[in-house]
Amino acid sequence: MAEILNLNRARKAKTKADAKVQAVENRAKFGRTKGDKALETARAEKLKRELDGARRESQDETGE
């Protein structure tokens, strides 16, 4: 005799499995490592410091 199958549960399980596969593919395609994120942050901070260091000071409070 065949086992009774709940179609709602089977549909949800398939959807969940498909989502997991998609998540793995997206992590491989779009993901960045911790080192990549740290490097990008460090570069942005360095650029900001360099720009702030080269900023000209205004003569008065109006900025002229």
C-alpha positions as CSV (number, residue, x, y, z in Angstrom):
1,M,0.0,0.0,0.0
2,A,1.3,3.5,-0.9
3,E,2.1,6.1,1.7
4,I,-0.3,9.0,2.0
5,L,1.3,12.2,0.7
6,N,0.2,15.6,1.9
7,L,0.5,17.7,-1.3
8,N,0.7,21.0,0.5
9,R,3.7,19.8,2.6
10,A,5.4,18.4,-0.5
11,R,4.9,21.6,-2.4
12,K,6.3,23.7,0.4
13,A,9.3,21.3,0.8
14,K,10.1,21.6,-2.9
15,T,9.8,25.4,-2.7
16,K,12.1,25.5,0.3
17,A,14.7,23.2,-1.4
18,D,14.6,25.4,-4.6
19,A,15.2,28.5,-2.5
20,K,18.2,26.9,-0.8
21,V,19.7,26.0,-4.2
22,Q,19.1,29.6,-5.4
23,A,20.7,31.0,-2.2
24,V,23.8,28.9,-2.7
25,E,24.1,30.1,-6.3
26,N,23.7,33.7,-5.3
27,R,26.3,33.5,-2.6
28,A,28.8,32.1,-5.1
29,K,27.9,34.7,-7.8
30,F,27.4,37.9,-5.8
31,G,28.9,37.2,-2.4
32,R,32.0,39.0,-1.1
33,T,34.4,37.6,1.5
34,K,35.1,39.3,4.8
35,G,38.5,40.3,3.5
36,D,37.0,42.0,0.4
37,K,34.5,43.9,2.5
38,A,37.3,45.1,4.9
39,L,39.5,46.1,2.0
40,E,36.8,48.1,0.4
41,T,36.0,49.9,3.7
42,A,39.7,50.7,4.3
43,R,40.0,52.1,0.8
44,A,36.9,54.3,1.3
45,E,38.2,55.6,4.6
46,K,41.7,56.4,3.1
47,L,40.1,58.2,0.3
48,K,37.9,60.2,2.7
49,R,40.9,61.1,4.8
50,E,42.9,62.3,1.7
51,L,40.0,64.4,0.5
52,D,39.4,66.0,3.9
53,G,43.2,66.7,4.2
54,A,43.2,68.5,0.9
55,R,40.1,70.6,1.7
56,R,40.7,74.3,1.6
57,E,39.7,76.3,4.7
58,S,37.3,79.2,4.1
59,Q,38.2,82.8,5.0
60,D,35.0,83.5,6.9
61,E,31.9,81.6,8.2
62,T,30.0,82.2,4.9
63,G,32.3,79.9,3.0
64,E,33.5,82.6,0.6
